[in-house]
Amino acid sequence: MIRLETERMILRPLGTGDFDAFYSYRSVPENMTYMIFGPDTPESAKGFLAMCENWWKEDPPKIYEFAAVLRDGGNMIGNCGLYMDDEKRVTAMLGWCIHRDYWNRGYATEFVKALLKFGFEDLNLHRIHAECNADNIASARVMEKAGMRREGHFIKNRFDRVGDKKMWYDEFFYGILQEEYLARKDK
Ligand SMILES: CC(C)(COP(=O)(O)OP(=O)(O)OC[C@H]1O[C@@H](n2cnc3c(N)ncnc32)[C@H](O)[C@@H]1OP(=O)(O)O)[C@@H](O)C(=O)NCCC(=O)NCCS
C-alpha cells in the first residue's frame, strides 16, 4: 500500500471506509464552490470512493487519490490526488480538497509538496500541473507556496459550475518540471 508521510499528516489510499469523513466536507456547499463536481450526495460520495478503490487496484494506478489523515488524533481532513495525463506516464495533474474547519493552517501546501516529491522522485514524472478557477485564491496560493509556476491565465476558459450557478470563468494554469523540482533547495 502506498503511503506518503508529511510532518503532520499521513497520505494513504482513499476508499469506501472514509465515507463519514469525506461526506462531512464534500456535502458542504462552501467547501465545494470551486470544485467542478458536487456538492456530493451520499450516493455520489459513495460512488466516488468506490471508484477510488478500483483505481488503487490498477497496476500501476493511473489515478492516485489519497486520504489526508492527521498524525495527531487520526482525523481525516481532506483528500488529494495525482492523476496521470495518459498511459505514457510522463506528466500528471494534481487536485485537492480540505474540510473547511482546517483551512489556512498550511495543510494543503504540505500535502501538495508530498505529492510533488512522490511524482518526481518515485514516479519519475517530467512535469506536474494543476488548474484552478482564478477566483480560488487559496488554491492558487497553495500552488505558489509549493513552488509551482503560474503559466497561464485563460480568460473565460471553462463553462461550469461555480457555487450554485454555471458560468464562464477564468482559470489559472500552474506547472513545474522535474528538473526544476530536483534543483530546488527548499523542497
Ligand atoms: C484550496 C484549499 C485546499 C487550501 O487548503 P489550505 O490547507 O487552507 O491551504 P494552505 O493553508 O496551505 O494555504 C492557503 C493560503 O491561501 C491564503 N488564502 C486563503 N483564502 C484567501 C483569501 N480569500 N484571500 C487571500 N489569501 C487567501 C491563505 O492565507 C494561505 O496563504 P498564506 O500561507 O500565504 O497565508 C482549501 O481552501 C479547500 O479545500 N478549498 C475547497 C476545495 C477547492 O477549492 N479545491 C481546489 C479546486 S482547484
The ligand as a Tripos MOL2 file, in Angstrom:
@<TRIPOS>MOLECULE
LIG
   48    50     1     0     0
SMALL
NO_CHARGES

@<TRIPOS>ATOM
      1 C1         -7.7690   25.2420   -1.6060 C.3       1 LIG1
      2 C2         -7.6230   24.5670   -0.2540 C.3       1 LIG1
      3 C3         -7.3070   23.0900   -0.4640 C.3       1 LIG1
      4 C4         -6.4650   25.2300    0.5060 C.3       1 LIG1
      5 O1         -6.2180   24.4920    1.6860 O.3       1 LIG1
      6 P1         -5.4580   25.1060    2.9330 P.3       1 LIG1
      7 O2         -4.9790   23.9810    3.7710 O.co2     1 LIG1
      8 O3         -6.3020   26.1410    3.5670 O.co2     1 LIG1
      9 O4         -4.2050   25.8180    2.2310 O.3       1 LIG1
     10 P2         -2.9290   26.4460    2.9390 P.3       1 LIG1
     11 O5         -3.2420   26.7570    4.3720 O.co2     1 LIG1
     12 O6         -1.7600   25.5670    2.6660 O.co2     1 LIG1
     13 O7         -2.7310   27.7950    2.1160 O.3       1 LIG1
     14 C5         -3.8200   28.6660    1.8780 C.3       1 LIG1
     15 C6         -3.2700   30.0350    1.5210 C.3       1 LIG1
     16 O8         -4.2720   30.8060    0.8790 O.3       1 LIG1
     17 C7         -4.4420   32.0150    1.5740 C.3       1 LIG1
     18 N1         -5.8420   32.4170    1.4350 N.ar      1 LIG1
     19 C8         -6.9420   31.6800    1.6660 C.ar      1 LIG1
     20 N2         -8.0400   32.3890    1.3990 N.ar      1 LIG1
     21 C9         -7.6110   33.6050    0.9750 C.ar      1 LIG1
     22 C10        -8.2740   34.7900    0.5560 C.ar      1 LIG1
     23 N3         -9.5970   34.8490    0.4810 N.pl3     1 LIG1
     24 N4         -7.5110   35.8530    0.1900 N.ar      1 LIG1
     25 C11        -6.1630   35.7840    0.2400 C.ar      1 LIG1
     26 N5         -5.4750   34.6820    0.6310 N.ar      1 LIG1
     27 C12        -6.2030   33.6230    1.0000 C.ar      1 LIG1
     28 C13        -4.0580   31.6970    3.0000 C.3       1 LIG1
     29 O9         -3.7690   32.8770    3.7310 O.3       1 LIG1
     30 C14        -2.8280   30.8310    2.7360 C.3       1 LIG1
     31 O10        -1.7220   31.5890    2.3150 O.3       1 LIG1
     32 P3         -0.5550   32.0790    3.3300 P.3       1 LIG1
     33 O11         0.0130   30.8340    3.9520 O.co2     1 LIG1
     34 O12         0.4100   32.7880    2.4610 O.co2     1 LIG1
     35 O13        -1.1830   32.9480    4.3510 O.co2     1 LIG1
     36 C15        -8.9170   24.7170    0.5820 C.3       1 LIG1
     37 O14        -9.2560   26.0790    0.6440 O.3       1 LIG1
     38 C16       -10.0800   23.9250    0.0200 C.2       1 LIG1
     39 O15       -10.2080   22.7300    0.2660 O.2       1 LIG1
     40 N6        -10.9490   24.5910   -0.7520 N.am      1 LIG1
     41 C17       -12.1370   23.9400   -1.2860 C.3       1 LIG1
     42 C18       -11.8060   22.9150   -2.3680 C.3       1 LIG1
     43 C19       -11.0830   23.5250   -3.5530 C.2       1 LIG1
     44 O16       -11.3290   24.6570   -3.9380 O.2       1 LIG1
     45 N7        -10.1700   22.7300   -4.1230 N.am      1 LIG1
     46 C20        -9.3470   23.1390   -5.2230 C.3       1 LIG1
     47 C21       -10.0310   23.1340   -6.5240 C.3       1 LIG1
     48 S1         -8.8670   23.7020   -7.7730 S.3       1 LIG1
@<TRIPOS>BOND
     1     1     2 1
     2     2     3 1
     3     2     4 1
     4     2    36 1
     5     4     5 1
     6     5     6 1
     7     6     7 2
     8     6     8 1
     9     6     9 1
    10     9    10 1
    11    10    11 2
    12    10    12 1
    13    10    13 1
    14    13    14 1
    15    14    15 1
    16    15    16 1
    17    15    30 1
    18    16    17 1
    19    17    18 1
    20    17    28 1
    21    18    19 ar
    22    18    27 ar
    23    19    20 ar
    24    20    21 ar
    25    21    22 ar
    26    21    27 ar
    27    22    23 1
    28    22    24 ar
    29    24    25 ar
    30    25    26 ar
    31    26    27 ar
    32    28    29 1
    33    28    30 1
    34    30    31 1
    35    31    32 1
    36    32    33 2
    37    32    34 1
    38    32    35 1
    39    36    37 1
    40    36    38 1
    41    38    39 2
    42    38    40 1
    43    40    41 1
    44    41    42 1
    45    42    43 1
    46    43    44 2
    47    43    45 1
    48    45    46 1
    49    46    47 1
    50    47    48 1
@<TRIPOS>SUBSTRUCTURE
     1 LIG1         1 GROUP 0 **** ****
